[in-house]
Amino acid sequence: MAAASKQAVGGDDGLSIVSTIYRFFKKVSIVGAVYLVGYMQWSVAWLITPVILSVLRDQWRKESEYRRELAKAAASTSEKDVVLARLSDLPAWVFFPDVERAEWLNRILLQVWPNVNHFVRALVKDSIEPAVAESLANYKLTGFKFERMILGTIAPRVGGIKVYDKNVSRDEIMMDIDLFYAGDCDISFVLQGIRGGIKDLQIHGMVRVVMRPLISKMPLVGGLQVFFLDNPNIDFNLVGAADVLDMPGFSDILRRCIVEQVARLMVLPNKLPIKLSDEIPTVDLRMPEPEGVLRIHLVKAQDLMKKDISMLGKGKSDPYAIITVGAQQWKTKHIDNNVNPQWDFWCEAIISSRKGQVLACEVWDWDPGMGIQNDDYLGRCALDIAQVVRAGRLDTWQTLQQAKHGKIHLRLSWHRLSTDVSDLNIALRETQVIRNAELSSAVLSVYIDSCKKLPNARAASKPDPYLQVTLGKKTETTGVVMRTDDPVYEIGYSFLVQNPEIDVLEIKAMDQKTNSALGMLTYPVGALLKQKDLSLLTQPLNLQRAGPETKIIISMQLKIVKEAIRESDIEQEEAPKTPTEPSPPPRPAAPKPTPAPPANSVDGATSTAPSAPASAPAEVKSVQNGAPAAADDTSGESVPVEQLIRAEDATQDSELPSRSDSPKLVHRTSSITTSAGEAGLGRILISLRYSTQHQTLYVVVHKIMNIPLKDPTNVPDPYVKLYLLPGRSKDSKRKTAVIKDNCNPEYDEQFEYVIPLAELHSRQVEVSVATHKGFLGGSPVIGQVIVNLNQYDFREARTLWFDLLPETTRD
């Protein structure tokens, strides 16, 4: 056997030697043939013709072998092997069995494209152009206007259609369309007197079409809802005189503005509704229908790329992150000189469709520039929201794509929506245990149909009304309806609500020409807690500060945020349990809030609690340098202060609801005051709480109101400084951001002081309000307050108004 092996090895060596000699003489013959052609000065055709014939022969041989192999496979194996052998010849849509071809739809689009051209032209002119002009004005670029809008003869193409037949309602049809447009458009515009054009416009994105509700009469579908699941990819080239401005940054700004306006029009949660039947109420198509809330915690990043250049080469980066979910976007603060930043950033996204939506996170290196976007790209990651929905909670490290290295740490949780009022206490408690976050406990959907009998803002002329809808820090503005006192809006919005018991929805009707108010509606969200299904459907409500017949037709629905369990847990709950399965422990119930008296008599003055639902107990207290002072009557306009103290570590939020030391809000104070305080210097709203477990005092500066304006041309730039007394030192100095040109600034910034419990009663907090607009850049103090920590038991959170007094002189 050994001899046979040696003989085989010897035979292989002989074959390798022969093949080497063959390759050698083959190359020599090729080189010799080329040399001979050149030496004999023959025509080059003698060299090219054999090469062409050789290539054709090889190609013919490969095709013949391919056909023979297929015939052999068909004769000896199954059909499956034949199909797998020819996968490279099949079109791309074959690889996705749930996506169907749509060539018939492409032919229809080509036929109707001239008519669609007119519709899109009107839509761009009426809706997108004014919005883009407003966005460009923020970059000091004015005078934007489309002059010509021709989309050309090339229609968009549909790459495939996916129709959902599972987990959809019986009265709707839902489909996803892969849409791509790369046409021969001719678009011209004017910007700051410079004429330019847009060529090679390309748009690519996934469009969802929902047909609902299905009806028994023609056209069998009541309406359509058309929207992009995520921001589409938009690209174009600038031509004409604007091509000179196509420097790094300008085209990005224009592209960003266009994408923003498309997002506001038809990127989730925004939808483009199309009504097909008069039997269907418009509210059924335009009322927002959120499926849930995605709570996002961007913890930190690690090992980011270094983009800043230092004296010794590459230094570090100043990273910040941009989180995007559909049309919703959030931006963190940038952290200087750090490739391992810790943002600890919280935000919440309203999810209108968990099927197909994606959470995207981009990381950038911040670089100062002259108004031009010149930040460096550090990578991005994307996460399917359906994955979070399945898991309920997800704690993950995501590697950044389009980057050499780097990853980010995300903590995500899915919260479904409930109409059970008993879930509110649990939701409120969950929002209190997370530090440095203003989280919601409910979602409010608002649909505004129209207004009736608005007053005239000018004599003998009808108004040009629009609406401003505000809840908390979010304000939505409708379009302007020209020259009418009965405007029809038919528009819906969704708002995150921190505490529905005390939050207030405010709607202002404004006139565009005079910018004057035509009427106002102040509606306490807590009133919906008494309504059936927490909803108010198509009700006319009177507008305040208007005529007696002025009304607004509105619909509202409130839903409580409730943390969802995993889908696997749902299946286990629905499945019958065997006797051997242990029952899960009951979830501890949230404590009910202690009711407070409706009014307080302090120092001979009576303070009346602001108007609120009976189910929302409130206690209004004001402190004046440690002594209680009379509170204001807010004249029925009670906008609650945000939940302030989230005193425990966010990483332990799943454990905190059962802890006895978790923060608890005992004072719910109105965040509006009409008084300027005892000294006429304004009032400041502060929250304080002491954590005995962490030996830490938490101070939250919410807002200042009614700072006196002595000179109308010199509006203050206020900020707040804090010191710990006694022993006023730089180590105890804390400072808020500066709010430019504002007499009623809002901060909502939290600060911490580590103080032993035994020393707490002997300490004070000095709070000073100063302005940056002093002489030679100084910061004169507007007012000051000294908070004595022995005044109350701050182991329970307290939100209090303080009167600002003149600054105390110290040695």
DRENKOL-839149 format. One line per field, with one value per residue (C-alpha): residue in three letters; z, y, x. Coordinates in steps of 0.5 Angstrom, whole numbers. Layout:
! residues N
loza = (ALA ...) .
Z = (Z ...) .
Y = (Y ...) .
X = (X ...) .
! end
This chain:
! residues 811
loza = (MET ALA ALA ALA SER LYS GLN ALA VAL GLY GLY ASP ASP GLY LEU SER ILE VAL SER THR ILE TYR ARG PHE PHE LYS LYS VAL SER ILE VAL GLY ALA VAL TYR LEU VAL GLY TYR MET GLN TRP SER VAL ALA TRP LEU ILE THR PRO VAL ILE LEU SER VAL LEU ARG ASP GLN TRP ARG LYS GLU SER GLU TYR ARG ARG GLU LEU ALA LYS ALA ALA ALA SER THR SER GLU LYS ASP VAL VAL LEU ALA ARG LEU SER ASP LEU PRO ALA TRP VAL PHE PHE PRO ASP VAL GLU ARG ALA GLU TRP LEU ASN ARG ILE LEU LEU GLN VAL TRP PRO ASN VAL ASN HIS PHE VAL ARG ALA LEU VAL LYS ASP SER ILE GLU PRO ALA VAL ALA GLU SER LEU ALA ASN TYR LYS LEU THR GLY PHE LYS PHE GLU ARG MET ILE LEU GLY THR ILE ALA PRO ARG VAL GLY GLY ILE LYS VAL TYR ASP LYS ASN VAL SER ARG ASP GLU ILE MET MET ASP ILE ASP LEU PHE TYR ALA GLY ASP CYS ASP ILE SER PHE VAL LEU GLN GLY ILE ARG GLY GLY ILE LYS ASP LEU GLN ILE HIS GLY MET VAL ARG VAL VAL MET ARG PRO LEU ILE SER LYS MET PRO LEU VAL GLY GLY LEU GLN VAL PHE PHE LEU ASP ASN PRO ASN ILE ASP PHE ASN LEU VAL GLY ALA ALA ASP VAL LEU ASP MET PRO GLY PHE SER ASP ILE LEU ARG ARG CYS ILE VAL GLU GLN VAL ALA ARG LEU MET VAL LEU PRO ASN LYS LEU PRO ILE LYS LEU SER ASP GLU ILE PRO THR VAL ASP LEU ARG MET PRO GLU PRO GLU GLY VAL LEU ARG ILE HIS LEU VAL LYS ALA GLN ASP LEU MET LYS LYS ASP ILE SER MET LEU GLY LYS GLY LYS SER ASP PRO TYR ALA ILE ILE THR VAL GLY ALA GLN GLN TRP LYS THR LYS HIS ILE ASP ASN ASN VAL ASN PRO GLN TRP ASP PHE TRP CYS GLU ALA ILE ILE SER SER ARG LYS GLY GLN VAL LEU ALA CYS GLU VAL TRP ASP TRP ASP PRO GLY MET GLY ILE GLN ASN ASP ASP TYR LEU GLY ARG CYS ALA LEU ASP ILE ALA GLN VAL VAL ARG ALA GLY ARG LEU ASP THR TRP GLN THR LEU GLN GLN ALA LYS HIS GLY LYS ILE HIS LEU ARG LEU SER TRP HIS ARG LEU SER THR ASP VAL SER ASP LEU ASN ILE ALA LEU ARG GLU THR GLN VAL ILE ARG ASN ALA GLU LEU SER SER ALA VAL LEU SER VAL TYR ILE ASP SER CYS LYS LYS LEU PRO ASN ALA ARG ALA ALA SER LYS PRO ASP PRO TYR LEU GLN VAL THR LEU GLY LYS LYS THR GLU THR THR GLY VAL VAL MET ARG THR ASP ASP PRO VAL TYR GLU ILE GLY TYR SER PHE LEU VAL GLN ASN PRO GLU ILE ASP VAL LEU GLU ILE LYS ALA MET ASP GLN LYS THR ASN SER ALA LEU GLY MET LEU THR TYR PRO VAL GLY ALA LEU LEU LYS GLN LYS ASP LEU SER LEU LEU THR GLN PRO LEU ASN LEU GLN ARG ALA GLY PRO GLU THR LYS ILE ILE ILE SER MET GLN LEU LYS ILE VAL LYS GLU ALA ILE ARG GLU SER ASP ILE GLU GLN GLU GLU ALA PRO LYS THR PRO THR GLU PRO SER PRO PRO PRO ARG PRO ALA ALA PRO LYS PRO THR PRO ALA PRO PRO ALA ASN SER VAL ASP GLY ALA THR SER THR ALA PRO SER ALA PRO ALA SER ALA PRO ALA GLU VAL LYS SER VAL GLN ASN GLY ALA PRO ALA ALA ALA ASP ASP THR SER GLY GLU SER VAL PRO VAL GLU GLN LEU ILE ARG ALA GLU ASP ALA THR GLN ASP SER GLU LEU PRO SER ARG SER ASP SER PRO LYS LEU VAL HIS ARG THR SER SER ILE THR THR SER ALA GLY GLU ALA GLY LEU GLY ARG ILE LEU ILE SER LEU ARG TYR SER THR GLN HIS GLN THR LEU TYR VAL VAL VAL HIS LYS ILE MET ASN ILE PRO LEU LYS ASP PRO THR ASN VAL PRO ASP PRO TYR VAL LYS LEU TYR LEU LEU PRO GLY ARG SER LYS ASP SER LYS ARG LYS THR ALA VAL ILE LYS ASP ASN CYS ASN PRO GLU TYR ASP GLU GLN PHE GLU TYR VAL ILE PRO LEU ALA GLU LEU HIS SER ARG GLN VAL GLU VAL SER VAL ALA THR HIS LYS GLY PHE LEU GLY GLY SER PRO VAL ILE GLY GLN VAL ILE VAL ASN LEU ASN GLN TYR ASP PHE ARG GLU ALA ARG THR LEU TRP PHE ASP LEU LEU PRO GLU THR THR ARG ASP) .
Z = (0 2 -5 -9 -5 -7 -14 -14 -12 -17 -22 -20 -20 -27 -29 -26 -29 -36 -35 -33 -39 -43 -40 -42 -49 -50 -47 -52 -58 -56 -55 -62 -66 -63 -65 -72 -74 -72 -75 -82 -82 -83 -82 -75 -77 -77 -69 -68 -72 -68 -61 -63 -66 -59 -55 -59 -58 -51 -50 -54 -51 -44 -46 -49 -43 -39 -43 -43 -35 -35 -39 -35 -28 -31 -33 -27 -21 -19 -21 -15 -17 -24 -21 -16 -22 -26 -20 -23 -29 -25 -24 -17 -15 -15 -9 -5 -6 -2 -7 -13 -20 -22 -30 -31 -26 -29 -36 -32 -29 -36 -38 -33 -32 -35 -31 -25 -27 -26 -19 -17 -20 -16 -9 -10 -11 -6 0 -1 -4 2 7 4 3 11 12 8 12 18 14 12 5 3 -3 -5 -11 -16 -23 -27 -25 -31 -29 -36 -39 -35 -30 -23 -23 -18 -17 -13 -9 -2 0 7 8 16 22 18 20 15 13 10 5 6 1 1 -6 -8 -11 -15 -20 -24 -29 -34 -30 -31 -25 -24 -18 -15 -9 -7 -14 -17 -22 -22 -23 -21 -26 -25 -19 -16 -11 -8 -2 1 0 4 1 6 3 9 10 5 4 0 -5 -11 -11 -5 -2 3 2 2 6 3 6 7 12 13 10 2 -1 -5 -10 -15 -19 -19 -26 -28 -24 -18 -20 -17 -10 -11 -6 0 5 0 -4 3 6 0 0 8 7 2 5 12 8 4 11 14 8 8 12 18 23 18 12 6 6 0 1 -5 -2 1 6 10 15 14 21 20 15 18 25 28 30 34 35 41 44 43 49 47 51 48 53 50 44 44 40 35 29 30 26 29 27 32 32 32 27 28 35 38 36 38 37 37 35 31 32 27 27 20 20 28 29 36 37 43 45 42 47 46 45 47 42 48 49 54 52 57 52 53 47 45 38 37 32 27 24 27 21 17 21 22 28 25 29 26 29 27 29 31 27 28 21 18 17 13 15 15 20 19 19 24 22 23 25 24 28 26 31 30 33 39 39 39 45 49 52 48 51 45 42 35 31 26 19 14 19 20 28 33 36 40 46 46 51 48 50 47 50 48 48 53 54 61 66 72 68 69 76 74 68 72 77 71 69 76 77 71 72 67 62 61 59 57 61 55 48 45 38 36 30 28 23 22 25 25 25 27 28 23 25 20 18 13 11 12 16 13 19 21 28 33 37 43 49 53 49 42 38 31 26 21 14 12 9 5 6 10 17 16 15 14 16 17 20 25 30 36 42 48 55 61 66 63 70 70 62 58 50 48 41 38 32 29 23 18 16 23 27 32 36 33 39 44 47 53 54 60 58 64 62 57 63 65 58 55 52 53 47 45 38 33 38 37 43 44 43 48 47 41 39 42 36 35 35 33 31 34 36 41 44 50 50 56 55 58 58 53 55 50 44 47 54 51 48 54 58 52 53 58 64 67 75 75 72 77 77 76 82 82 80 86 85 84 90 89 90 96 95 97 99 94 96 101 106 107 110 110 102 99 94 89 85 78 74 73 73 80 79 79 86 86 92 90 95 94 98 99 102 105 108 104 100 97 90 84 81 74 71 69 65 68 65 69 71 68 73 75 80 77 82 82 77 70 69 75 73 72 80 82 82 88 92 98 97 90 88 90 87 93 90 83 82 77 72 70 75 73 79 79 86 92 89 82 80 77 80 79 79 83 85 90 93 97 96 103 99 95 100 94 93 87 84 78 75 71 69 71 69 69 69 69 62 64 57 51 47 52 53 58 57 63 66 73 78 84 90 96 103 108 105 98 93 86 87 89 83 78 72 67 59 57 54 49 49 54 60 61 60 61 63 66 68 74 78 84 91 95 102 108 111 118 115 110 116 116 109 104 96 93 87 83 76 72 65 60 57 63 62 58 58 65 68 73 78 76 83 88 93 99 100 107 107 114 111 109 109 102 102 98 92 92 86 89 86 89 89 87 91 91 91 98 99 103 105) .
Y = (0 5 3 5 11 13 11 16 21 20 20 27 30 27 31 37 37 36 41 46 45 45 52 55 53 56 62 62 61 67 71 68 70 77 78 74 79 85 82 81 87 84 87 87 83 77 78 80 75 69 73 74 67 64 68 66 59 59 63 58 52 55 56 48 46 50 47 40 40 43 37 32 35 35 27 25 30 33 40 44 42 45 51 52 51 57 62 67 68 70 77 80 80 72 72 76 71 76 82 81 84 91 92 93 98 102 102 105 110 112 113 118 121 127 128 127 132 137 135 134 141 144 141 143 150 151 146 145 152 156 151 150 158 158 153 157 163 160 160 167 165 169 170 162 161 156 159 153 146 140 133 131 125 119 116 113 106 101 95 91 91 87 86 84 79 77 81 87 89 86 93 95 93 95 94 97 100 100 107 110 116 118 123 128 134 141 145 152 157 164 164 171 174 168 164 156 150 142 137 129 129 122 120 113 110 105 108 105 105 103 103 104 103 98 99 96 101 104 105 100 103 109 113 112 114 114 115 114 109 113 119 118 118 125 127 132 137 144 148 155 160 156 151 157 156 148 148 143 145 149 143 140 145 145 138 138 143 139 133 136 139 132 129 134 132 124 121 117 120 124 121 124 122 122 121 117 117 122 117 116 122 126 124 117 118 124 123 120 113 111 104 106 109 107 110 111 112 113 111 112 111 107 107 113 115 121 127 133 134 137 139 131 129 126 128 127 128 132 127 128 124 125 120 119 115 117 124 125 127 129 131 130 135 135 133 136 132 125 119 115 120 119 122 119 122 120 121 118 117 116 110 110 103 98 94 97 103 103 107 110 113 118 120 126 130 137 143 150 153 160 157 152 144 142 136 130 123 118 113 110 104 102 98 95 97 91 87 92 90 83 83 89 91 91 93 93 95 97 97 103 102 107 108 104 103 105 103 106 103 104 102 101 99 99 102 100 105 103 107 104 110 105 104 112 111 106 110 116 113 110 117 119 114 116 121 127 125 128 122 122 118 119 120 125 125 131 132 140 140 147 154 158 165 168 175 180 182 188 193 191 185 178 174 170 165 159 155 154 148 147 142 142 144 142 147 145 150 149 152 159 159 166 171 167 167 159 156 148 145 138 136 132 132 127 130 126 128 128 128 128 130 137 138 143 143 150 152 160 162 167 172 172 179 183 177 178 173 171 167 162 155 152 145 141 134 131 132 127 122 122 121 114 111 117 121 127 126 132 137 144 148 156 160 165 172 172 173 169 164 163 156 150 143 138 131 128 122 120 114 111 109 102 98 92 85 81 77 70 72 74 67 64 68 66 58 54 53 46 45 45 52 57 63 70 74 80 87 92 97 104 109 113 121 124 129 136 142 146 153 155 161 164 170 173 172 167 162 159 152 153 150 143 136 134 127 132 134 140 144 151 154 159 160 167 166 160 163 161 167 168 164 167 166 164 166 159 158 152 149 144 144 138 132 134 130 123 122 115 112 110 104 101 103 96 96 103 102 98 102 105 111 112 120 122 128 131 138 139 147 151 153 160 166 173 176 179 178 182 186 186 182 176 169 163 156 151 143 140 133 129 122 119 113 117 123 127 134 135 142 143 150 150 157 164 169 176 179 187 190 197 198 195 196 192 185 181 174 171 165 162 161 156 156 152 156 157 156 159 156 155 148 149 153 151 155 154 156 163 164 170 176 173 175 169 163 156 151 145 143 139 140 135 137 131 133 128 128 130 137 138 142 147 148 153 154 161 162 168 170 174 177 177 184 188 194 191 184 184 180 184 180 181 178 173 168 164 157 154 147 146 149 143 135 135 127 128 132 139 144 151 158 163 171 174 179 184 181 180 184 179 180) .
X = (0 6 9 2 2 9 7 1 5 10 5 2 9 10 3 5 11 8 3 8 12 6 4 11 11 4 6 13 8 4 10 13 7 6 14 13 7 11 18 14 10 4 -3 -6 -12 -8 -7 -14 -18 -15 -17 -24 -25 -22 -26 -33 -31 -30 -37 -40 -37 -39 -46 -46 -44 -49 -54 -52 -51 -59 -61 -57 -60 -67 -66 -63 -65 -72 -75 -72 -65 -67 -69 -64 -59 -62 -63 -58 -62 -69 -71 -70 -77 -77 -72 -78 -84 -89 -87 -91 -89 -93 -91 -99 -98 -92 -96 -102 -98 -95 -102 -104 -97 -99 -105 -101 -96 -102 -104 -96 -95 -101 -99 -92 -94 -99 -96 -89 -86 -88 -86 -79 -79 -80 -75 -69 -71 -68 -61 -62 -64 -70 -74 -75 -80 -81 -82 -83 -85 -85 -84 -83 -85 -82 -86 -84 -83 -86 -81 -86 -92 -93 -100 -101 -106 -105 -106 -110 -117 -123 -125 -118 -113 -106 -100 -93 -90 -83 -83 -77 -77 -71 -75 -73 -76 -75 -75 -73 -73 -71 -67 -65 -65 -61 -64 -63 -66 -66 -64 -64 -69 -69 -74 -74 -78 -83 -90 -95 -103 -108 -115 -120 -126 -129 -136 -142 -143 -138 -133 -133 -127 -128 -122 -114 -108 -102 -95 -88 -86 -79 -76 -75 -68 -68 -62 -62 -57 -57 -56 -56 -54 -55 -50 -45 -48 -47 -42 -41 -47 -52 -54 -55 -59 -64 -64 -65 -71 -75 -74 -77 -83 -84 -84 -89 -94 -93 -88 -91 -94 -96 -101 -104 -111 -116 -123 -127 -134 -138 -141 -135 -134 -127 -125 -125 -119 -115 -116 -109 -109 -102 -101 -96 -90 -83 -79 -71 -65 -59 -54 -47 -42 -36 -29 -32 -27 -23 -24 -21 -14 -9 -2 0 -5 -12 -14 -21 -28 -34 -40 -47 -53 -59 -65 -70 -76 -80 -82 -80 -73 -68 -61 -57 -52 -45 -39 -33 -26 -29 -29 -33 -39 -44 -50 -56 -61 -68 -74 -80 -83 -91 -91 -97 -95 -90 -90 -84 -82 -74 -71 -65 -59 -53 -47 -44 -37 -39 -35 -36 -38 -40 -47 -46 -46 -39 -40 -36 -40 -38 -43 -50 -54 -62 -66 -73 -78 -82 -76 -77 -85 -83 -78 -82 -75 -69 -62 -57 -50 -51 -44 -44 -44 -41 -35 -29 -31 -35 -42 -47 -51 -59 -64 -71 -78 -85 -91 -98 -104 -110 -117 -117 -116 -114 -107 -106 -103 -98 -96 -95 -91 -86 -85 -82 -77 -73 -68 -67 -73 -79 -83 -90 -96 -101 -102 -107 -110 -113 -117 -120 -125 -127 -128 -135 -136 -129 -129 -126 -119 -120 -126 -130 -125 -125 -119 -114 -114 -110 -109 -104 -105 -100 -99 -93 -87 -90 -94 -97 -99 -104 -104 -108 -115 -115 -121 -126 -129 -131 -125 -124 -118 -119 -113 -110 -104 -102 -99 -95 -98 -94 -99 -107 -109 -106 -104 -108 -109 -109 -111 -111 -114 -110 -110 -104 -105 -105 -102 -108 -111 -119 -120 -117 -119 -116 -119 -116 -114 -116 -123 -123 -122 -129 -131 -133 -127 -123 -126 -130 -132 -134 -136 -137 -133 -134 -128 -126 -124 -129 -136 -141 -143 -135 -134 -129 -131 -126 -125 -120 -118 -114 -110 -106 -99 -98 -91 -92 -90 -87 -91 -88 -91 -98 -98 -96 -102 -107 -105 -108 -103 -102 -102 -95 -94 -92 -97 -93 -93 -98 -95 -95 -101 -99 -101 -106 -105 -107 -113 -111 -115 -118 -116 -111 -111 -104 -102 -109 -109 -114 -110 -115 -113 -113 -119 -118 -122 -124 -120 -114 -112 -108 -104 -102 -96 -92 -85 -82 -75 -77 -84 -90 -94 -100 -101 -104 -111 -109 -116 -117 -111 -108 -102 -99 -91 -87 -86 -79 -75 -73 -68 -66 -61 -64 -61 -65 -72 -75 -74 -76 -83 -83 -78 -80 -75 -77 -79 -86 -89 -94 -95 -98 -97 -99 -94 -97 -97 -99 -96 -89 -87 -87 -81 -83 -77 -81 -82 -78 -81 -76 -77 -73 -72 -67 -65 -63 -61 -56 -55 -56 -61 -64 -66 -69 -70 -76 -78 -78 -84 -85 -78 -79 -78 -75 -73 -76 -70 -66 -69 -65 -62 -63 -60 -60 -54 -54 -49 -50 -49 -46 -39 -41 -35 -34 -35 -42 -43 -49 -51 -57 -56 -58 -64 -64 -69 -74 -78 -81 -75 -76 -70 -72 -65 -63 -57 -55 -51 -48 -50 -50 -57 -55 -52 -59 -62 -57 -56 -59 -59 -58 -61 -60 -62 -58 -57 -51 -53 -50 -45 -38 -41 -42 -48 -52 -57 -64 -66 -65 -68 -65 -68 -68 -67 -70 -77 -80 -78 -75 -75 -81 -81 -84 -85 -85 -86 -81 -81 -75 -72 -66 -59 -56 -50 -44 -37) .
! end
